Amino acid sequence: MKKTPILKITDTELTKLQELNTESNKIKSIIGDLELQKIQIIEEHNELLRELKVHEKDLVKKYGEKIKIDLTTGNIEQVGK
């Protein structure tokens, strides 16, 4: 039985292919790390939003619902009746 010759790319082509594949894998790893950081930042933001809601409730109890607070000066303005 006659064996078919094995086709093979050149060493230069193989090296280039391996380098490109390695770089692709590095980028995929970086993307994964960034996605994890994104999730952590979103969780931190959600926690800040929860804290903000609690603080807003405290301010509503103290100053009433129909107010507007200037975030620069802290001045309170009545809005509506």
Summary of the structure (lengths in Angstrom):
residues: 81
radius of gyration: 30.4
end to end distance: 98.1
largest distance: 98.1
contacts: 133
relative contact order: 0.06
helix: 65%
strand: 7%
